[in-house]
Amino acid sequence: MTEENEEGSEIAKENGITTNGNSPVSPNSPAEITSFLSCPSAERLLQLGQLRTHLQQEVDASEPQKAADVILKIGSLYSEDPETKAAVLDTIDAMLKKLLSGSTLQSYCFLSTLLVMMGLLKVKRRCSASYYVTLHEKL
């Protein structure tokens, strides 16, 4: 293998692409994304490389519970390591842009769900037909 091919293989691996001889083989992105979400780790997030953009397809404002869960999973990987920090923040930023660019009602539902899951908002049930959201007592 020449130095140029070795360098190309390294770049391909960094971006989540495997090589077969001299030609790149497209990764099975849905399977890799699903695998990552089932057991997220900072190392696996970095290994996704450019496939991190496919994580946006996993979130939709019409499913606020699932979207908030994915955001929290990725946010839990945050660390002071510069590479990990940048990957986590870039991924979450892209997801939030998608989630908050929809309708106001869906954006509000997503944000409310996210804040409740983070423990910053508390849902109190006052009567069977309505719910009231109040600030958590610790704030």
Summary of the structure (lengths in Angstrom):
residues: 139
radius of gyration: 19.2
end to end distance: 60.4
largest distance: 72.0
contacts: 366
relative contact order: 0.10
helix: 61%
strand: 14%
